[in-house]
Amino acid sequence: MTITTLSSREFNQDTSGAKKAAKSGPVIITDRGKPAHVLLSIEEYQKLSGLTLSIVEMLAMPGAADIELTTERAVITPRETDLS
């Protein structure tokens, strides 16, 4: 794993280079010489955050059957249209 450090200015000038560098390890973005942000690949982020669900699994909303939802019936009343 390679750690790359870029200044904010370098990051702004070469965003695609930063994305390529993030494939091999974290990219630390500095602001006035101090670390301010870290750019990670989505795979590394998911490992760190513990998110292992796919987008399909997330959209399926496991446990949604337990949610109670009551709605009121909509009442739509027509009205006169003024085309003058």
C-alpha positions as CSV (number, residue, x, y, z in Angstrom):
1,M,0.0,0.0,0.0
2,T,1.4,3.4,-1.0
3,I,0.5,6.5,0.8
4,T,0.5,9.6,-1.4
5,T,0.4,13.2,-0.1
6,L,-0.8,16.1,-2.2
7,S,-1.4,19.7,-1.4
8,S,-4.9,21.1,-2.1
9,R,-3.5,22.9,-5.1
10,E,-1.9,19.8,-6.6
11,F,-5.2,17.9,-6.0
12,N,-7.2,20.6,-7.8
13,Q,-4.8,20.6,-10.7
14,D,-4.6,16.8,-11.1
15,T,-7.7,15.2,-9.8
16,S,-7.5,12.3,-12.2
17,G,-3.9,11.6,-11.0
18,A,-5.1,11.6,-7.4
19,K,-7.9,9.1,-8.3
20,K,-5.3,6.8,-9.9
21,A,-3.0,7.1,-6.9
22,A,-6.0,6.1,-4.6
23,K,-6.1,2.8,-6.3
24,S,-2.8,1.8,-4.7
25,G,-3.4,3.4,-1.3
26,P,-4.8,6.4,0.5
27,V,-4.1,9.9,-0.8
28,I,-3.7,12.5,1.9
29,I,-4.7,16.0,0.9
30,T,-3.1,18.8,2.8
31,D,-4.3,22.3,3.5
32,R,-1.5,24.7,4.4
33,G,0.8,21.8,5.1
34,K,-1.6,20.0,7.5
35,P,-3.5,16.9,6.6
36,A,-7.1,17.9,5.9
37,H,-8.7,15.1,3.8
38,V,-8.1,11.5,2.7
39,L,-9.1,10.1,-0.7
40,L,-9.8,6.3,-0.7
41,S,-11.0,3.9,-3.3
42,I,-14.5,2.7,-2.7
43,E,-13.2,-0.8,-1.9
44,E,-10.9,0.6,0.9
45,Y,-13.7,2.8,2.2
46,Q,-16.1,-0.2,2.4
47,K,-13.5,-2.3,4.3
48,L,-13.0,0.5,6.8
49,S,-16.6,1.3,7.3
50,G,-17.8,-2.3,7.4
51,L,-20.2,-1.8,4.6
52,T,-20.4,-5.1,2.8
53,L,-23.9,-4.8,1.2
54,S,-24.2,-4.3,-2.5
55,I,-26.3,-1.4,-3.8
56,V,-29.0,-4.0,-4.7
57,E,-29.1,-5.3,-1.2
58,M,-29.3,-1.7,0.2
59,L,-32.2,-0.8,-2.1
60,A,-34.1,-4.0,-1.1
61,M,-34.4,-2.4,2.4
62,P,-34.2,-5.5,4.6
63,G,-36.7,-5.1,7.5
64,A,-39.0,-2.8,5.5
65,A,-41.9,-5.2,6.2
66,D,-41.7,-4.1,9.8
67,I,-42.4,-0.5,9.0
68,E,-46.0,0.6,9.6
69,L,-47.2,3.3,7.2
70,T,-50.7,4.8,7.3
71,T,-51.8,7.4,4.8
72,E,-54.9,9.3,4.2
73,R,-56.7,9.0,0.9
74,A,-56.1,12.0,-1.3
75,V,-59.2,14.1,-2.2
76,I,-58.9,15.8,-5.6
77,T,-61.6,18.3,-6.5
78,P,-61.9,19.8,-9.9
79,R,-62.1,23.5,-10.3
80,E,-63.0,26.0,-13.0
81,T,-60.2,27.0,-15.3
82,D,-59.9,30.7,-16.2
83,L,-58.4,31.0,-19.7
84,S,-59.0,34.7,-20.2
